[in-house]
């Protein structure tokens, strides 16, 4: 299941002007120089992973190398959280592409795996210990030379400052997207309003862009994202965007978008109030714990639908610390399997 972060990332970077500007802003200079960026184009379908229904790469693009005209593929992955199975996913996707099941030609092609990461902690390369936690140190040393390995190009936004992102040579929409992904989910409402005012010039440039995507649609998508990941009331957001866009007579977001986003915002606020804040108080009582389990159950049903007996049992047996962790990660994970730390991870 896609998260709001996935949706905004895919909305922006499926379009070549925004994609190429972003890639060229952080890839090593030699990589930028060897690639024919004018030849870059999207492939028809995403590359499937272990399960055709569970795992898909975010986007795949094909182009040529300048040195010899060789076909090459850019494989995009977006991660808003630490994913211990990311390496396996990328290895599998790259193997599929390199041998023609999604690449630009029938034969093997070089693959450039690219990851946009904006988790809550700095990017950390997946180690053998992460991949095989139950294997002893001696066994790991023996297995290491035989295991597939891949080193992606990572744009780690987790520690980037606003000034650093603004200094990149990006399109207005690409810059605004990176700023939103990097900062908004950690901002309080007053910080969100201040950010909108700071980013007002960017918003106006995006709004007036003929596209693709059409600027006014892009502004609506950014507004939807803000309401999904922050506690800012829709009316406050509407006024802030009107003030900065200088088109006060027009509606910034459709009623349907606002209602959907407010529903997610309501669930996020409820989870914070009942789960996180109560869960961190001293002297937790059994009654509070039961109440928090019930709140978390309602939020999970809103996001993922009816819960299985197994999930109900996990909730009933959860400690206060586990409930805190599940509530904190609820909006960032694509599935219940990822939330509870079992099963294949997908999405971002």
N, C-alpha and C positions, 0 to 999 in steps of 0.2 A: 504494500500500500504506500503510495507516494505521500511524502510529508510536504508541508508548505514550502520548505527549503528546496526540495526537489522541483516543485512546480515552478518556482521563480527562476531557478537555475536553468531549467529546460526551456522555459519561455524565452529567456534572453539569448542563450548561447546556441540555440538551434539556427540562429540567423548569422550568416557568414561575416558581415562587417563587425559585429560585436564579438564573435568568436575569435576571429583572426587578431583583432586588436588586443584582446585579453591574452591569447597565447603568446603573442610577440612581446607582451609587456613583462613576462617573467621567465620564459624559456631561455636556456643558455644561448649566447650570441651565435655560436657555431651552428646550433640546431636551427635557429631562425634563418641564418644565411644559407643553409643547404636546402631549404624547403622552398618549393615554388608555391607561394601562398595564393597566387591568382588561379592555380589549378584546383584548389581545395573545393570539395563539394560533398554534400551529405550522401551517404549510402542509403539505399531504400529501406532497410530494416535494421533494428538493433540486433546485436549479437547475443545469442542465447547462451546461458550457462548450464549448470548441472541440471536444473529442472526448467523446462521451457515455460512453465507457468510461474516460477518463483524468482528466477534470477535473470536479469537482463542488464547489459551495460547501459549507461545513460545515453550516449550518442556515439556514432561512428562516422568518420569523415575520411574521404580518400583524396589523394593528391599525388604530386610527383616530386622526386628529388631533382635538384638542378644539375647535379654532377653528371648523371647518366640517363635521366628520364625514367628511372625506376619508379614503379608504382609504390606508394607508401600509404599507411593508414594511421590516422590519429584516433585513438580510443579514449573517450572521455568518461571519467567517473567522478561523481560528486559525493562527498561524505560530510555530514554535519555531526558525526560522532565517531569515536574510535571503533573500528571494525576489525577484529582479529582475523577474519576470513578474507580480508581485502586482497591479500597477495594471491590466495588460491583463485579468487574470482578473476583477477587480472591475468594470471598465467593461463587459465582456461580460455578466457576470451581471446587472448593474443594467439594461442595455439589454433583456435578455430579460424581466426582471421588469416593467420600466416599460411594456412593450408587451404585457403579458398572458400571457406564456408561463410563468407561475409566480406571478404577482401575485394580489392579492385581488379584482380586478375585471377586466372585459374591456378597459377603457381604460387610458391611462397612469396610473401611480401614483408618488408620490414614494418614493424609496428611501433608507434610512439604512444605509450600509455601515459595519460595525463590525469592527475587527480586534483580537484579543487577541494581543499579541506578547511573546515571552519569549526572544528570541535571545541569543546570547552577547555581542553588542555593542548599544549603544543604537539605538533605532529611527531610521532615516534615510529620508526620503521619496525615492522612486525619481525620479531626474532623467532628463532627455532623453538625457544622455550614457550613463546606465545602460541605457536602452531601446534606443539606437541607437549602440553603441560604434564602429561603422565609418564613421559619417557625420562629415564635417568640421564645424568650428565654424560656418562661414558657412552651410553647408547646414542645420545644426540651427536657426539663427536664422530661416531661411525656413520651416522645417517646423513650428516650435513653435506658431504660431497655429492650425494646421490639425489638430493631433493631439488625440484625445480625452483628457480629463483628469478625474480624480475625486479628491476629498480625503476619505478615510475618517476616521471617528472611531477613534482608536487608543488602546488601553490598553496602554502600554509598561511591562511589568513588569521590564525588564532592569536598571534602576537602582533599583527600589523597595526600601526596607528592610522588614524584618519588621514593625517598628513602624508603618510607613505602611499596610501591608496590614491589620494588625490593627485599625487605627483606622477602617477603612471600615465602613459599615453593611451588612453582608452576612449571609446565612444561614450557619450553621456549616459546611455542606458547601461552599458557594461560597468561603468564606474558606479552608478547608482545601485546596481544589483550587488556588486561586491560590498559596498558600504552597508546595504541592508542586511546581507547575509552575515557580515562580520559583527555588527553591533546590535541590531534591533532587539533580538530576543533577550538581551541582558539589560535593556534600558527600562527604567520606570517611565510612566506617562509624561512627566515633565521633561525628561531627557529626550523622549521621542519628539515632542513638540519643538524643542530646541534644535534637534537634528534636522527636522523638516525645514526650519528657517535657515539653518546653515547650508542646507542642500537646495535652497530655493532656486538658485541659478541653474543647477543641474536639472531640476524638475521642469523648469521652463524650456530648457533645450530639448529634453525628452518629449515634452508635450507638443512641441512644434515640429518634431521630426516626422516626415512623411512616411518613414518606415522602409522596409518592414522591421519590426511590427509597427503599425500605426501608432504615433506618439500618444494619443489620448487613450488608446487601449492599454498601452504600456503603463501609463500613470494609474489607470484603474487597477491593473495587476499589482503594482507596487502598493497601492492603497489596501487592496485585499490582503496582501502579505502582512502589512503593518497590523491590521486588525486580527490576523490569525495568530501572530506571535507576541503581541504586546497586550497590555491592559488598557490601552488608550480608547476612550469611548468614541464611537463612530461619529458623533456630532462634532467632537473636538477635532478629529482628523479631517472631517469634511471642511470645517472652517479654516484649518491650517493650510490645506491644499488650495482652497479658493483664494486665500490671501496671497499665497506664493505664486500661483499660476496666473493670477490677474484675469480670471474669467469667472466672476462671481455668480453670473446668472445660469451657469450650467451645472448639471449634476456630475460630480466627480466619479461616483460609483453607482452602478445600478442597484435598485432595491434588493434584488435577489442576492447579489454579491454581498451587500451589507448584512443581510439577514444570515446568510451562511457563515460569514466571518464572525458576526456577533455571537452566534451559537458556539463556535469554537472558543471565542474569547471568554464566554460565560463559563465554559467547562474548565478552561485554564485558570480563571480566577477562583473558581470553586475549589479546584485541586490545590491551589496555593494556600487558600484560607484554611481548608479543612485538613489537608494532608501535611503540607510542608511546615506551616506556622505552628499548628498544634503539635506536629510530630517533634518539633525542636524544643518544646517547653520542658522545663524540669518537672520531675514527679509525674510522669505519664501514668494514667490510670487505665485499668482494663476497659472501662467504659469508653474512654477516649479512643483507645485502640480499635475497639469494635466500630465506633462511629467513623473512624478514618477508613477502615476496610470497606464500609458501605459506600462512602463517598468515592473511593478509588474504583469500586466495582461499577458505579454509575458512569464514571468517566470512561472506563474501558469499554463499556457497552456502547456509549455514544461514538467512540472512535472506531471500534472493531466489530460491533454487533454482539449478538448473544454469546455468552461465555460458556465454555465447556466445563464439565465436572472437574477436569484436571486443573483448569485455571482457577475455578472456585476454591479448590483445595489449596492451591498455592497461596491465594489471598488469605484464607483462613489461618494458614500456618505461618504467614509472614511476620517477621519481627518489625519493630518500629523503624529500625534502620533500613530494612528492605522496602517497607512502604514508602519511606522518604525517597529512596533511590528510584523506585518505579514511578512515583508521582513526578519527580524531577525530569525523567527521561520520556515521559508519556508522549509529548508532542514531537520528539525528535526521532523516534524509531518507526520503521515501516510495518512491523508486525508484532504480535504477541510473542512469537518465538524469540525474536531479537530482544524484546523487553525483558523477558525472563531468562535470557542467556542460554537458550537451547535451540537446536535446529539450525538450518542454513540461514544466513543473513542476507538480506537483499535490500535494494533501495538505498537511501542515504539518510 
